[in-house]
């Protein structure tokens, strides 16, 4: 047994936690530089305090970087949270139902 009480080969809680935090940080950085998290042409990114009811709520940037984090700010579609361009990015198209062959 290791001094932390685990048998060999099993990571300690602190090691697992550190690895998960590192993975989460890498994911956030990847999102921040991903093309889908960048500003679209014609949008005017706004801070949370500037976000009005008729504005697109698509996040731009890393929420942990408060000074740089923004929302799209374009006019959103009635009844939706996003503008037309971001709605296309947010939802996958509905796939046609597969037909199941019937045995005869």
C-alpha positions as a Markdown table, in Angstrom:
| # | Residue | x | y | z |
|---|---|---|---|---|
| 1 | Unk | 0.0 | 0.0 | 0.0 |
| 2 | Unk | 1.0 | 3.5 | -0.6 |
| 3 | Unk | 1.2 | 6.1 | 2.2 |
| 4 | Unk | -2.1 | 7.6 | 1.0 |
| 5 | Unk | -3.9 | 4.3 | 1.7 |
| 6 | Unk | -4.5 | 3.2 | -1.9 |
| 7 | Unk | -3.1 | 0.0 | -3.4 |
| 8 | Unk | -0.6 | 0.5 | -6.1 |
| 9 | Unk | -1.9 | 1.5 | -9.4 |
| 10 | Unk | -4.9 | 3.5 | -8.1 |
| 11 | Unk | -4.4 | 7.3 | -8.2 |
| 12 | Unk | -5.2 | 9.3 | -5.1 |
| 13 | Unk | -8.3 | 11.6 | -5.0 |
| 14 | Unk | -6.1 | 14.7 | -5.3 |
| 15 | Unk | -4.4 | 13.3 | -8.5 |
| 16 | Unk | -7.7 | 12.5 | -10.1 |
| 17 | Unk | -9.1 | 15.9 | -9.2 |
| 18 | Unk | -6.0 | 17.6 | -10.6 |
| 19 | Unk | -6.3 | 15.7 | -13.9 |
| 20 | Unk | -10.0 | 16.6 | -14.2 |
| 21 | Unk | -9.3 | 20.2 | -13.5 |
| 22 | Unk | -6.5 | 20.2 | -16.1 |
| 23 | Unk | -8.8 | 18.5 | -18.7 |
| 24 | Unk | -11.5 | 21.1 | -18.0 |
| 25 | Unk | -9.1 | 24.0 | -18.5 |
| 26 | Unk | -7.9 | 22.5 | -21.7 |
| 27 | Unk | -11.5 | 22.1 | -22.9 |
| 28 | Unk | -12.3 | 25.7 | -22.1 |
| 29 | Unk | -9.2 | 26.9 | -23.9 |
| 30 | Unk | -10.2 | 24.8 | -26.9 |
| 31 | Unk | -13.6 | 26.3 | -26.9 |
| 32 | Unk | -12.3 | 29.8 | -26.7 |
| 33 | Unk | -10.1 | 29.3 | -29.8 |
| 34 | Unk | -12.6 | 27.2 | -31.7 |
| 35 | Unk | -14.2 | 28.8 | -34.8 |
| 36 | Unk | -17.7 | 28.3 | -33.4 |
| 37 | Unk | -16.9 | 30.5 | -30.4 |
| 38 | Unk | -15.6 | 33.4 | -32.4 |
| 39 | Unk | -17.6 | 36.5 | -33.4 |
| 40 | Unk | -19.7 | 36.3 | -36.5 |
| 41 | Unk | -19.6 | 39.1 | -39.1 |
| 42 | Unk | -22.1 | 41.7 | -38.2 |
| 43 | Unk | -22.4 | 40.9 | -34.5 |
| 44 | Unk | -21.6 | 43.4 | -31.8 |
| 45 | Unk | -20.5 | 41.4 | -28.8 |
| 46 | Unk | -21.9 | 42.6 | -25.5 |
| 47 | Unk | -21.3 | 42.0 | -21.8 |
| 48 | Unk | -23.8 | 40.3 | -19.6 |
| 49 | Unk | -24.9 | 43.7 | -18.1 |
| 50 | Unk | -25.6 | 45.0 | -21.7 |
| 51 | Unk | -27.6 | 42.0 | -22.8 |
| 52 | Unk | -31.2 | 42.9 | -23.6 |
| 53 | Unk | -34.2 | 40.6 | -24.1 |
| 54 | Unk | -34.0 | 40.7 | -27.9 |
| 55 | Unk | -30.3 | 39.9 | -28.2 |
| 56 | Unk | -28.6 | 36.6 | -29.1 |
| 57 | Unk | -27.2 | 34.8 | -26.0 |
| 58 | Unk | -24.5 | 32.9 | -27.8 |
| 59 | Unk | -21.4 | 32.9 | -25.6 |
| 60 | Unk | -18.1 | 34.2 | -27.1 |
| 61 | Unk | -14.9 | 33.5 | -25.3 |
| 62 | Unk | -14.0 | 31.9 | -22.0 |
| 63 | Unk | -16.5 | 32.7 | -19.2 |
| 64 | Unk | -13.6 | 32.5 | -16.7 |
| 65 | Unk | -12.0 | 35.5 | -18.4 |
| 66 | Unk | -14.6 | 38.0 | -17.3 |
| 67 | Unk | -13.1 | 41.0 | -19.0 |
| 68 | Unk | -13.1 | 39.4 | -22.4 |
| 69 | Unk | -16.2 | 37.2 | -22.2 |
| 70 | Unk | -19.2 | 38.4 | -24.3 |
| 71 | Unk | -22.4 | 37.4 | -25.9 |
| 72 | Unk | -23.2 | 37.7 | -29.6 |
| 73 | Unk | -25.7 | 40.6 | -29.2 |
| 74 | Unk | -27.3 | 40.2 | -32.7 |
| 75 | Unk | -31.1 | 40.3 | -32.9 |
| 76 | Unk | -32.4 | 36.9 | -31.8 |
| 77 | Unk | -35.3 | 35.1 | -33.3 |
| 78 | Unk | -38.6 | 35.4 | -31.6 |
| 79 | Unk | -39.0 | 32.6 | -29.1 |
| 80 | Unk | -35.3 | 31.5 | -29.4 |
| 81 | Unk | -32.2 | 32.3 | -27.4 |
| 82 | Unk | -30.0 | 32.7 | -30.5 |
| 83 | Unk | -29.8 | 34.6 | -33.7 |
| 84 | Unk | -30.4 | 32.7 | -37.0 |
| 85 | Unk | -26.7 | 32.0 | -37.6 |
| 86 | Unk | -26.1 | 30.7 | -34.1 |
| 87 | Unk | -29.3 | 28.7 | -34.0 |
| 88 | Unk | -27.9 | 26.8 | -37.0 |
| 89 | Unk | -24.7 | 26.1 | -35.1 |
| 90 | Unk | -26.5 | 25.1 | -31.9 |
| 91 | Unk | -28.9 | 22.5 | -33.1 |
| 92 | Unk | -28.2 | 19.4 | -35.2 |
| 93 | Unk | -30.6 | 18.9 | -38.2 |
| 94 | Unk | -33.3 | 16.4 | -37.5 |
| 95 | Unk | -32.5 | 13.1 | -39.2 |
| 96 | Unk | -35.1 | 11.3 | -41.2 |
| 97 | Unk | -36.6 | 8.3 | -39.5 |
| 98 | Unk | -35.1 | 5.1 | -40.7 |
| 99 | Unk | -37.5 | 2.6 | -42.2 |
| 100 | Unk | -37.4 | -0.8 | -40.7 |
| 101 | Unk | -37.8 | -3.6 | -43.3 |
| 102 | Unk | -40.7 | -5.8 | -42.7 |
| 103 | Unk | -40.2 | -9.6 | -43.0 |
| 104 | Unk | -42.7 | -11.2 | -45.4 |
